């Protein structure tokens, strides 16, 4: 049985992963995109009882956007922090 984050999922979601991997190229690794698509699929199934492709893609894209925002904020804070420690 497939579990969230294991990359498992119906083949029809492969095109979603490919589109999102291209969209987030240079931001997220392909395995991160695959995990988000898988988690979106499992989440949609659990909450609504179905996982239409458009819903899975919207959920996965939003997860990837949030991850990118958090990573950018961490980098921004790290740069500012290192400047604060300069002599």
Biopython code that builds the backbone (N, CA, C, O; Angstrom):
import numpy as np
from Bio.PDB.StructureBuilder import StructureBuilder

atoms = [
    (1, "UNK", "N", (0.839, -1.184, 0.000)),
    (1, "UNK", "CA", (0.000, 0.000, 0.000)),
    (1, "UNK", "C", (0.881, 1.243, 0.000)),
    (1, "UNK", "O", (1.878, 1.290, 0.721)),
    (2, "UNK", "N", (0.530, 2.246, -0.794)),
    (2, "UNK", "CA", (1.295, 3.493, -0.869)),
    (2, "UNK", "C", (0.956, 4.374, 0.330)),
    (2, "UNK", "O", (-0.153, 4.336, 0.864)),
    (3, "UNK", "N", (1.925, 5.150, 0.728)),
    (3, "UNK", "CA", (1.752, 6.074, 1.849)),
    (3, "UNK", "C", (2.189, 7.459, 1.426)),
    (3, "UNK", "O", (2.987, 7.601, 0.499)),
    (4, "UNK", "N", (1.669, 8.504, 2.103)),
    (4, "UNK", "CA", (2.067, 9.863, 1.738)),
    (4, "UNK", "C", (3.582, 10.006, 1.734)),
    (4, "UNK", "O", (4.275, 9.557, 2.648)),
    (5, "UNK", "N", (4.071, 10.643, 0.684)),
    (5, "UNK", "CA", (5.493, 10.935, 0.624)),
    (5, "UNK", "C", (6.340, 9.840, 0.032)),
    (5, "UNK", "O", (7.551, 10.014, -0.104)),
    (6, "UNK", "N", (5.733, 8.687, -0.335)),
    (6, "UNK", "CA", (6.564, 7.614, -0.869)),
    (6, "UNK", "C", (6.653, 7.644, -2.389)),
    (6, "UNK", "O", (7.241, 6.747, -2.994)),
    (7, "UNK", "N", (6.072, 8.673, -3.011)),
    (7, "UNK", "CA", (6.133, 8.794, -4.455)),
    (7, "UNK", "C", (5.120, 7.905, -5.164)),
    (7, "UNK", "O", (5.021, 7.927, -6.391)),
    (8, "UNK", "N", (4.366, 7.120, -4.390)),
    (8, "UNK", "CA", (3.375, 6.251, -5.003)),
    (8, "UNK", "C", (2.137, 7.025, -5.395)),
    (8, "UNK", "O", (1.801, 8.037, -4.780)),
    (9, "UNK", "N", (1.472, 6.552, -6.405)),
    (9, "UNK", "CA", (0.256, 7.205, -6.827)),
    (9, "UNK", "C", (-0.124, 6.724, -8.200)),
    (9, "UNK", "O", (0.687, 6.126, -8.907)),
    (10, "UNK", "N", (-1.356, 6.983, -8.578)),
    (10, "UNK", "CA", (-1.791, 6.570, -9.901)),
    (10, "UNK", "C", (-0.963, 7.228, -10.994)),
    (10, "UNK", "O", (-0.514, 8.362, -10.830)),
    (11, "UNK", "N", (-0.754, 6.532, -12.105)),
    (11, "UNK", "CA", (0.028, 7.084, -13.204)),
    (11, "UNK", "C", (-0.528, 8.397, -13.745)),
    (11, "UNK", "O", (0.227, 9.194, -14.301)),
    (12, "UNK", "N", (-1.832, 8.641, -13.597)),
    (12, "UNK", "CA", (-2.412, 9.870, -14.151)),
    (12, "UNK", "C", (-1.847, 11.130, -13.486)),
    (12, "UNK", "O", (-2.012, 12.234, -14.006)),
    (13, "UNK", "N", (-1.192, 10.970, -12.357)),
    (13, "UNK", "CA", (-0.610, 12.123, -11.675)),
    (13, "UNK", "C", (0.836, 12.390, -12.107)),
    (13, "UNK", "O", (1.438, 13.372, -11.673)),
    (14, "UNK", "N", (1.380, 11.544, -12.936)),
    (14, "UNK", "CA", (2.745, 11.727, -13.417)),
    (14, "UNK", "C", (2.887, 13.049, -14.150)),
    (14, "UNK", "O", (3.879, 13.756, -13.975)),
    (15, "UNK", "N", (1.888, 13.391, -14.979)),
    (15, "UNK", "CA", (1.964, 14.646, -15.719)),
    (15, "UNK", "C", (1.929, 15.850, -14.785)),
    (15, "UNK", "O", (2.542, 16.876, -15.080)),
    (16, "UNK", "N", (1.224, 15.742, -13.670)),
    (16, "UNK", "CA", (1.203, 16.830, -12.684)),
    (16, "UNK", "C", (2.598, 17.028, -12.115)),
    (16, "UNK", "O", (3.090, 18.153, -12.029)),
    (17, "UNK", "N", (3.236, 15.922, -11.725)),
    (17, "UNK", "CA", (4.594, 16.006, -11.191)),
    (17, "UNK", "C", (5.560, 16.605, -12.188)),
    (17, "UNK", "O", (6.420, 17.403, -11.816)),
    (18, "UNK", "N", (5.433, 16.232, -13.451)),
    (18, "UNK", "CA", (6.330, 16.772, -14.482)),
    (18, "UNK", "C", (6.108, 18.269, -14.670)),
    (18, "UNK", "O", (7.071, 19.029, -14.771)),
    (19, "UNK", "N", (4.846, 18.700, -14.718)),
    (19, "UNK", "CA", (4.555, 20.140, -14.866)),
    (19, "UNK", "C", (5.094, 20.934, -13.687)),
    (19, "UNK", "O", (5.724, 21.977, -13.861)),
    (20, "UNK", "N", (4.838, 20.424, -12.474)),
    (20, "UNK", "CA", (5.277, 21.158, -11.286)),
    (20, "UNK", "C", (6.801, 21.133, -11.146)),
    (20, "UNK", "O", (7.394, 22.110, -10.692)),
    (21, "UNK", "N", (7.432, 20.031, -11.530)),
    (21, "UNK", "CA", (8.896, 19.967, -11.486)),
    (21, "UNK", "C", (9.493, 21.023, -12.407)),
    (21, "UNK", "O", (10.490, 21.659, -12.065)),
    (22, "UNK", "N", (8.885, 21.208, -13.570)),
    (22, "UNK", "CA", (9.365, 22.236, -14.506)),
    (22, "UNK", "C", (9.093, 23.635, -13.943)),
    (22, "UNK", "O", (9.944, 24.521, -14.027)),
    (23, "UNK", "N", (7.915, 23.822, -13.376)),
    (23, "UNK", "CA", (7.540, 25.123, -12.817)),
    (23, "UNK", "C", (8.450, 25.528, -11.651)),
    (23, "UNK", "O", (8.792, 26.701, -11.500)),
    (24, "UNK", "N", (8.833, 24.556, -10.838)),
    (24, "UNK", "CA", (9.638, 24.847, -9.654)),
    (24, "UNK", "C", (11.105, 24.452, -9.835)),
    (24, "UNK", "O", (11.828, 24.289, -8.852)),
    (25, "UNK", "N", (11.546, 24.298, -11.081)),
    (25, "UNK", "CA", (12.941, 23.960, -11.360)),
    (25, "UNK", "C", (13.851, 25.035, -10.771)),
    (25, "UNK", "O", (13.606, 26.229, -10.944)),
    (26, "UNK", "N", (14.877, 24.615, -10.090)),
    (26, "UNK", "CA", (15.786, 25.557, -9.442)),
    (26, "UNK", "C", (15.324, 25.987, -8.059)),
    (26, "UNK", "O", (16.062, 26.642, -7.323)),
    (27, "UNK", "N", (14.105, 25.616, -7.713)),
    (27, "UNK", "CA", (13.548, 25.953, -6.396)),
    (27, "UNK", "C", (13.449, 24.698, -5.545)),
    (27, "UNK", "O", (13.885, 24.685, -4.394)),
    (28, "UNK", "N", (12.876, 23.642, -6.114)),
    (28, "UNK", "CA", (12.688, 22.378, -5.404)),
    (28, "UNK", "C", (13.228, 21.226, -6.237)),
    (28, "UNK", "O", (13.143, 21.240, -7.465)),
    (29, "UNK", "N", (13.778, 20.241, -5.566)),
    (29, "UNK", "CA", (14.235, 19.021, -6.233)),
    (29, "UNK", "C", (13.014, 18.224, -6.701)),
    (29, "UNK", "O", (11.921, 18.357, -6.150)),
    (30, "UNK", "N", (13.218, 17.410, -7.709)),
    (30, "UNK", "CA", (12.136, 16.596, -8.260)),
    (30, "UNK", "C", (11.513, 15.693, -7.209)),
    (30, "UNK", "O", (10.298, 15.491, -7.214)),
    (31, "UNK", "N", (12.322, 15.145, -6.307)),
    (31, "UNK", "CA", (11.755, 14.262, -5.283)),
    (31, "UNK", "C", (10.848, 15.034, -4.325)),
    (31, "UNK", "O", (9.881, 14.470, -3.814)),
    (32, "UNK", "N", (11.136, 16.304, -4.075)),
    (32, "UNK", "CA", (10.271, 17.129, -3.233)),
    (32, "UNK", "C", (8.932, 17.339, -3.933)),
    (32, "UNK", "O", (7.874, 17.245, -3.310)),
    (33, "UNK", "N", (8.988, 17.620, -5.221)),
    (33, "UNK", "CA", (7.761, 17.792, -6.001)),
    (33, "UNK", "C", (6.943, 16.501, -5.969)),
    (33, "UNK", "O", (5.732, 16.533, -5.750)),
    (34, "UNK", "N", (7.606, 15.372, -6.187)),
    (34, "UNK", "CA", (6.904, 14.079, -6.175)),
    (34, "UNK", "C", (6.241, 13.819, -4.828)),
    (34, "UNK", "O", (5.111, 13.333, -4.775)),
    (35, "UNK", "N", (6.937, 14.139, -3.739)),
    (35, "UNK", "CA", (6.353, 13.933, -2.410)),
    (35, "UNK", "C", (5.139, 14.827, -2.197)),
    (35, "UNK", "O", (4.154, 14.400, -1.595)),
    (36, "UNK", "N", (5.199, 16.069, -2.688)),
    (36, "UNK", "CA", (4.059, 16.976, -2.532)),
    (36, "UNK", "C", (2.858, 16.498, -3.342)),
    (36, "UNK", "O", (1.722, 16.583, -2.875)),
    (37, "UNK", "N", (3.100, 15.997, -4.550)),
    (37, "UNK", "CA", (2.006, 15.463, -5.362)),
    (37, "UNK", "C", (1.395, 14.253, -4.667)),
    (37, "UNK", "O", (0.172, 14.128, -4.593)),
    (38, "UNK", "N", (2.235, 13.368, -4.163)),
    (38, "UNK", "CA", (1.741, 12.189, -3.470)),
    (38, "UNK", "C", (0.950, 12.571, -2.223)),
    (38, "UNK", "O", (-0.123, 12.019, -1.976)),
    (39, "UNK", "N", (1.463, 13.498, -1.448)),
    (39, "UNK", "CA", (0.768, 13.932, -0.230)),
    (39, "UNK", "C", (-0.555, 14.607, -0.580)),
    (39, "UNK", "O", (-1.547, 14.428, 0.125)),
    (40, "UNK", "N", (-0.576, 15.387, -1.670)),
    (40, "UNK", "CA", (-1.814, 16.044, -2.099)),
    (40, "UNK", "C", (-2.853, 15.008, -2.513)),
    (40, "UNK", "O", (-4.033, 15.135, -2.186)),
    (41, "UNK", "N", (-2.410, 13.995, -3.227)),
    (41, "UNK", "CA", (-3.314, 12.920, -3.658)),
    (41, "UNK", "C", (-3.903, 12.218, -2.442)),
    (41, "UNK", "O", (-5.118, 12.045, -2.350)),
    (42, "UNK", "N", (-3.043, 11.813, -1.508)),
    (42, "UNK", "CA", (-3.522, 11.105, -0.314)),
    (42, "UNK", "C", (-4.432, 12.005, 0.525)),
    (42, "UNK", "O", (-5.461, 11.554, 1.028)),
    (43, "UNK", "N", (-4.059, 13.258, 0.673)),
    (43, "UNK", "CA", (-4.877, 14.188, 1.453)),
    (43, "UNK", "C", (-6.250, 14.397, 0.849)),
    (43, "UNK", "O", (-7.256, 14.386, 1.558)),
    (44, "UNK", "N", (-6.292, 14.589, -0.463)),
    (44, "UNK", "CA", (-7.580, 14.771, -1.137)),
    (44, "UNK", "C", (-8.451, 13.524, -0.978)),
    (44, "UNK", "O", (-9.648, 13.624, -0.707)),
    (45, "UNK", "N", (-7.844, 12.358, -1.147)),
    (45, "UNK", "CA", (-8.586, 11.098, -0.973)),
    (45, "UNK", "C", (-9.151, 10.990, 0.440)),
    (45, "UNK", "O", (-10.302, 10.599, 0.631)),
    (46, "UNK", "N", (-8.334, 11.338, 1.419)),
    (46, "UNK", "CA", (-8.756, 11.203, 2.814)),
    (46, "UNK", "C", (-9.867, 12.183, 3.173)),
    (46, "UNK", "O", (-10.822, 11.823, 3.861)),
    (47, "UNK", "N", (-9.740, 13.422, 2.705)),
    (47, "UNK", "CA", (-10.697, 14.458, 3.101)),
    (47, "UNK", "C", (-11.983, 14.405, 2.281)),
    (47, "UNK", "O", (-13.078, 14.521, 2.831)),
    (48, "UNK", "N", (-11.849, 14.228, 0.963)),
    (48, "UNK", "CA", (-13.042, 14.309, 0.107)),
    (48, "UNK", "C", (-13.515, 12.964, -0.412)),
    (48, "UNK", "O", (-14.626, 12.859, -0.929)),
    (49, "UNK", "N", (-12.687, 11.932, -0.282)),
    (49, "UNK", "CA", (-13.058, 10.624, -0.798)),
    (49, "UNK", "C", (-12.714, 10.431, -2.258)),
    (49, "UNK", "O", (-12.944, 9.356, -2.812)),
    (50, "UNK", "N", (-12.162, 11.458, -2.893)),
    (50, "UNK", "CA", (-11.717, 11.355, -4.281)),
    (50, "UNK", "C", (-10.536, 12.303, -4.470)),
    (50, "UNK", "O", (-10.253, 13.145, -3.618)),
    (51, "UNK", "N", (-9.861, 12.149, -5.590)),
    (51, "UNK", "CA", (-8.686, 12.982, -5.838)),
    (51, "UNK", "C", (-8.631, 13.386, -7.308)),
    (51, "UNK", "O", (-7.803, 12.875, -8.062)),
    (52, "UNK", "N", (-9.511, 14.301, -7.717)),
    (52, "UNK", "CA", (-9.455, 14.760, -9.098)),
    (52, "UNK", "C", (-8.111, 15.431, -9.385)),
    (52, "UNK", "O", (-7.542, 16.098, -8.521)),
    (53, "UNK", "N", (-7.622, 15.249, -10.589)),
    (53, "UNK", "CA", (-6.299, 15.766, -10.966)),
    (53, "UNK", "C", (-6.154, 17.258, -10.702)),
    (53, "UNK", "O", (-5.113, 17.699, -10.214)),
    (54, "UNK", "N", (-7.186, 18.047, -11.017)),
    (54, "UNK", "CA", (-7.070, 19.498, -10.824)),
    (54, "UNK", "C", (-6.919, 19.852, -9.350)),
    (54, "UNK", "O", (-6.183, 20.778, -9.009)),
    (55, "UNK", "N", (-7.602, 19.131, -8.479)),
    (55, "UNK", "CA", (-7.480, 19.377, -7.044)),
    (55, "UNK", "C", (-6.089, 18.981, -6.543)),
    (55, "UNK", "O", (-5.469, 19.723, -5.782)),
    (56, "UNK", "N", (-5.607, 17.827, -6.964)),
    (56, "UNK", "CA", (-4.273, 17.372, -6.555)),
    (56, "UNK", "C", (-3.220, 18.384, -6.994)),
    (56, "UNK", "O", (-2.312, 18.711, -6.229)),
    (57, "UNK", "N", (-3.340, 18.880, -8.223)),
    (57, "UNK", "CA", (-2.358, 19.848, -8.725)),
    (57, "UNK", "C", (-2.416, 21.147, -7.932)),
    (57, "UNK", "O", (-1.372, 21.704, -7.594)),
    (58, "UNK", "N", (-3.602, 21.637, -7.632)),
    (58, "UNK", "CA", (-3.716, 22.891, -6.863)),
    (58, "UNK", "C", (-3.130, 22.735, -5.462)),
    (58, "UNK", "O", (-2.416, 23.619, -4.988)),
    (59, "UNK", "N", (-3.423, 21.627, -4.801)),
    (59, "UNK", "CA", (-2.899, 21.391, -3.451)),
    (59, "UNK", "C", (-1.379, 21.278, -3.485)),
    (59, "UNK", "O", (-0.691, 21.907, -2.681)),
    (60, "UNK", "N", (-0.854, 20.484, -4.408)),
    (60, "UNK", "CA", (0.600, 20.289, -4.502)),
    (60, "UNK", "C", (1.303, 21.601, -4.821)),
    (60, "UNK", "O", (2.338, 21.905, -4.229)),
    (61, "UNK", "N", (0.754, 22.386, -5.752)),
    (61, "UNK", "CA", (1.365, 23.671, -6.103)),
    (61, "UNK", "C", (1.412, 24.589, -4.876)),
    (61, "UNK", "O", (2.420, 25.250, -4.625)),
    (62, "UNK", "N", (0.331, 24.622, -4.129)),
    (62, "UNK", "CA", (0.285, 25.486, -2.938)),
    (62, "UNK", "C", (1.313, 25.040, -1.900)),
    (62, "UNK", "O", (1.977, 25.877, -1.289)),
    (63, "UNK", "N", (1.447, 23.745, -1.698)),
    (63, "UNK", "CA", (2.465, 23.224, -0.771)),
    (63, "UNK", "C", (3.857, 23.666, -1.220)),
    (63, "UNK", "O", (4.665, 24.111, -0.405)),
    (64, "UNK", "N", (4.129, 23.543, -2.511)),
    (64, "UNK", "CA", (5.449, 23.915, -3.035)),
    (64, "UNK", "C", (5.690, 25.424, -2.904)),
    (64, "UNK", "O", (6.809, 25.848, -2.613)),
    (65, "UNK", "N", (4.665, 26.220, -3.112)),
    (65, "UNK", "CA", (4.798, 27.669, -2.937)),
    (65, "UNK", "C", (5.119, 28.019, -1.489)),
    (65, "UNK", "O", (5.973, 28.865, -1.223)),
    (66, "UNK", "N", (4.434, 27.370, -0.562)),
    (66, "UNK", "CA", (4.675, 27.627, 0.865)),
    (66, "UNK", "C", (6.099, 27.206, 1.243)),
    (66, "UNK", "O", (6.800, 27.938, 1.942)),
    (67, "UNK", "N", (6.519, 26.033, 0.783)),
    (67, "UNK", "CA", (7.889, 25.578, 1.064)),
    (67, "UNK", "C", (8.916, 26.563, 0.517)),
    (67, "UNK", "O", (9.921, 26.836, 1.173)),
    (68, "UNK", "N", (8.674, 27.095, -0.671)),
    (68, "UNK", "CA", (9.603, 28.059, -1.266)),
    (68, "UNK", "C", (9.638, 29.355, -0.454)),
    (68, "UNK", "O", (10.703, 29.942, -0.266)),
    (69, "UNK", "N", (8.482, 29.797, 0.022)),
    (69, "UNK", "CA", (8.415, 31.010, 0.840)),
    (69, "UNK", "C", (9.170, 30.836, 2.149)),
    (69, "UNK", "O", (9.918, 31.722, 2.563)),
    (70, "UNK", "N", (8.975, 29.700, 2.798)),
    (70, "UNK", "CA", (9.665, 29.422, 4.064)),
    (70, "UNK", "C", (11.177, 29.360, 3.846)),
    (70, "UNK", "O", (11.939, 29.912, 4.639)),
    (71, "UNK", "N", (11.613, 28.694, 2.779)),
    (71, "UNK", "CA", (13.047, 28.596, 2.497)),
    (71, "UNK", "C", (13.648, 29.975, 2.223)),
    (71, "UNK", "O", (14.751, 30.271, 2.684)),
    (72, "UNK", "N", (12.936, 30.812, 1.482)),
    (72, "UNK", "CA", (13.427, 32.164, 1.188)),
    (72, "UNK", "C", (13.532, 32.986, 2.464)),
    (72, "UNK", "O", (14.486, 33.742, 2.643)),
    (73, "UNK", "N", (12.560, 32.840, 3.345)),
    (73, "UNK", "CA", (12.583, 33.584, 4.619)),
    (73, "UNK", "C", (13.751, 33.127, 5.493)),
    (73, "UNK", "O", (14.406, 33.950, 6.134)),
    (74, "UNK", "N", (14.012, 31.825, 5.520)),
    (74, "UNK", "CA", (15.144, 31.314, 6.298)),
    (74, "UNK", "C", (16.461, 31.860, 5.752)),
    (74, "UNK", "O", (17.344, 32.249, 6.516)),
    (75, "UNK", "N", (16.587, 31.887, 4.410)),
    (75, "UNK", "CA", (17.816, 32.432, 3.811)),
    (75, "UNK", "C", (17.962, 33.909, 4.138)),
    (75, "UNK", "O", (19.060, 34.374, 4.446)),
    (76, "UNK", "N", (16.862, 34.649, 4.073)),
    (76, "UNK", "CA", (16.897, 36.077, 4.371)),
    (76, "UNK", "C", (17.333, 36.317, 5.812)),
    (76, "UNK", "O", (18.163, 37.186, 6.076)),
    (77, "UNK", "N", (16.778, 35.553, 6.738)),
    (77, "UNK", "CA", (17.144, 35.704, 8.151)),
    (77, "UNK", "C", (18.589, 35.309, 8.395)),
    (77, "UNK", "O", (19.277, 35.941, 9.197)),
    (78, "UNK", "N", (19.055, 34.277, 7.718)),
    (78, "UNK", "CA", (20.442, 33.826, 7.881)),
    (78, "UNK", "C", (21.405, 34.894, 7.393)),
    (78, "UNK", "O", (22.422, 35.150, 8.038)),
    (79, "UNK", "N", (21.100, 35.520, 6.262)),
    (79, "UNK", "CA", (21.969, 36.585, 5.747)),
    (79, "UNK", "C", (21.984, 37.768, 6.703)),
    (79, "UNK", "O", (23.046, 38.315, 7.001)),
    (80, "UNK", "N", (20.822, 38.158, 7.179)),
    (80, "UNK", "CA", (20.737, 39.291, 8.097)),
    (80, "UNK", "C", (21.453, 38.971, 9.406)),
    (80, "UNK", "O", (22.139, 39.825, 9.966)),
    (81, "UNK", "N", (21.293, 37.746, 9.889)),
    (81, "UNK", "CA", (21.922, 37.321, 11.119)),
    (81, "UNK", "C", (23.439, 37.353, 10.996)),
    (81, "UNK", "O", (24.136, 37.786, 11.915)),
    (82, "UNK", "N", (23.950, 36.889, 9.848)),
    (82, "UNK", "CA", (25.409, 36.885, 9.688)),
    (82, "UNK", "C", (25.943, 38.303, 9.576)),
    (82, "UNK", "O", (27.074, 38.564, 9.987)),
    (83, "UNK", "N", (25.159, 39.228, 9.029)),
    (83, "UNK", "CA", (25.592, 40.622, 8.954)),
    (83, "UNK", "C", (25.569, 41.279, 10.336)),
    (83, "UNK", "O", (26.413, 42.124, 10.633)),
    (84, "UNK", "N", (24.620, 40.899, 11.170)),
    (84, "UNK", "CA", (24.528, 41.438, 12.520)),
    (84, "UNK", "C", (25.735, 41.046, 13.359)),
    (84, "UNK", "O", (26.088, 41.763, 14.296)),
    (85, "UNK", "N", (26.370, 39.932, 13.047)),
    (85, "UNK", "CA", (27.509, 39.446, 13.826)),
    (85, "UNK", "C", (28.846, 39.959, 13.306)),
    (85, "UNK", "O", (29.898, 39.620, 13.848)),
    (86, "UNK", "N", (28.806, 40.772, 12.262)),
    (86, "UNK", "CA", (30.060, 41.276, 11.688)),
    (86, "UNK", "C", (30.714, 42.269, 12.659)),
    (86, "UNK", "O", (30.021, 43.017, 13.349)),
    (87, "UNK", "N", (32.045, 42.268, 12.706)),
    (87, "UNK", "CA", (32.729, 43.205, 13.612)),
    (87, "UNK", "C", (32.615, 44.631, 13.161)),
    (87, "UNK", "O", (33.138, 45.530, 13.819)),
]
sb = StructureBuilder()
sb.init_structure("model")
sb.init_model(0)
sb.init_chain("A")
sb.init_seg("    ")
for serial, (resi, resn, name, xyz) in enumerate(atoms, 1):
    if name == "N":
        sb.init_residue(resn, " ", resi, " ")
    sb.init_atom(name, np.array(xyz, "f"), 0.0, 1.0, " ", f" {name:<3s}", serial, name[0])
structure = sb.get_structure()
